[in-house]
């Protein structure tokens, strides 16, 4: 019985880790002024990370232009 509960715990743990990563990216996007109105299956960690990186890059380029 312990083996079967261990097998169930691993996917559940991975699910929670993935949700925490996604939540971290959503929090970072909100800190940059971007708020997703809805969440769907298309919002995965990679997509959120790319969006965050693109916004940061854009803000940095605008900063460089303004203060160069």
C-alpha positions, 0 to 999 in steps of 0.5 A: 500500500505504501508503494501505491501512495508513493506513486500517487504522491509523485505526480501530485507533487510535480503538479504542485511544483508546476503550479507554483512555477506558473504562479511565480511567473504570473506574480512577476507579470503583475509586478510589470503591470501585466494582468491576465484576465483569464487563465487557460490551458495555453498559459504554460510556464514557458509561455509565461516566462517568455512573456515576462522576458520580452516585457523586461527586455522592452522596458530595458531598451526604452530605459536605455533610449531615455537615459542614453 
